[in-house]
Amino acid sequence: MIQRELSAAIESKFGKGKAIIIIGPRQVGKTTLCKSILENKEHLFLDGDDPTVRNILTNPK
């Protein structure tokens, strides 16, 4: 995998009590980047392309 310059910036934000949202065009490596950074960290990963996740976020109970 190509080492991304954003990796260090994203990793420096962990533990700050904030959500990290990565947006961009399709097929540029957002999910791959996230999964490589989160590999050994405790995290909650929500995939907005997953219809179940999208439904839960649209209609919270």
C-alpha positions, 0 to 999 in steps of 0.5 A, spaced: 500 500 500 502 507 498 504 510 504 499 516 505 501 523 508 494 523 511 496 517 516 500 521 521 495 527 521 489 522 522 493 518 527 494 524 531 487 526 532 485 519 536 484 520 543 481 527 542 474 525 544 472 527 537 469 523 531 474 523 525 470 523 518 474 521 511 470 524 505 472 523 498 470 520 491 469 513 490 475 508 489 480 513 492 482 508 498 478 511 504 476 505 507 483 502 505 487 508 509 482 507 515 483 500 516 490 500 515 490 506 521 485 502 525 488 495 525 491 495 532 486 500 535 479 500 539 474 503 534 467 504 531 467 503 524 461 505 520 460 504 513 455 509 510 455 505 504 452 499 508 444 500 507 443 497 515 448 502 517 445 508 513 438 506 515 440 506 523 443 513 522 437 515 518 432 513 523 435 513 530 431 510 536 
